[in-house]
Amino acid sequence: MRRYALSYHKEGDCIEYFITDKITHENISRALVLSLNRYSNQINVAKFYPELAKQTESKYLSAACFYLLIHHFAKCCHVSEKYRIFLQTRPPVYKDFYSLLNDFDLQIKRAVLCETVEVWGDYPPVPVDTSMIEEKVLEDDEPAFLFE
């Protein structure tokens, strides 16, 4: 947290997160979007490309970022333990990243189109300090969600 600032913009049950270099003010993240499916009791990881692996001394930063964002999102949306984490990814990304996040017990549930898999996991509500993640005030001409 000495190197990066985390901020977010919330609209309804969807939150986009931003990672910014504190010294250069460069936006590091490409797309970090979580949404809530209240009907299915799911925290949907719509986009998670923090781009932290490209930074120097980045070991475990993406995992720490995922952990913080899931817990921050859950607090913002008042999510209970009955919710599950849901995402779609490619099998190598699951193997090299998501399968290693032991706190959420993420497992492949089924293969889907375009060489992707559906991954589900637990949301274990634990007390995590996410106060360092600040709400982002958007400029008048700035789009609400910056999908690439």
Order of alpha helices (4+ residues) and beta strands (2+ residues): beta-beta-beta-beta-alpha-beta-alpha-beta-beta-beta
